[in-house]
């Protein structure tokens, strides 16, 4: 949900924001295209990098930080709906196209860190519901009464993505703790016990928390 709230706002108001920066409606439509291209390139790039580095959480942070910077620049260069630097604001708008790839990695992170059919289905359903709800909430952060500055919408982008970064770091730390716990449990078993338990767990469809052989990824 934290990643979809900014998505709901930016996907619906990006063209409107460009008009507040001093561009015409036609120019705003044309200038929205590069943000989409940046988003597509980021999706392909983060997929490659996360597999090469075997680290999804760090790549997610790399995707999110430019969008936080972009929202900050929008506030700094257009504090009250009076643009101070059109080129700078346009660049800031392009930066906000990077965070969408983080949601794609989140889906992959869920898939690799959750075991058990029922748990997987439930988590995936909750993720998609949260995505939909977040997009709805995101549209409400840009209030017409605050036009043309839309300060609350820009602040919400920084706030939600900042919290998301913190949540990613906490989950990374928690996954490391669970891996250490599983390794410690395995160290206390003999080779015969590990082999017997591995054979038992192979087709048991247990959740990740009940499988000491499960390894959580970053």
Secondary structure, DSSP 8 states (H G I E B T S, - for coil): -HHHHHHHHHHHHHHHHHHHTT--HHHHHHHTHHHHHHHHHHHHHHHHHHHHHT-HHHHHHHHHHHHHHHHHHHHHHSTTS--S-HHHHHHHHHHTTSTHHHHHHHHHHHHHH--SHHHHHHHHHHHHHHHHHHHHHHHHTS-GGGTTT-HHHHHHHHHHHHHHHHHHHHHHHHHHHHHHHHHHHHHTS-HHHHHHHHHHHTTS---GGG-TT-----
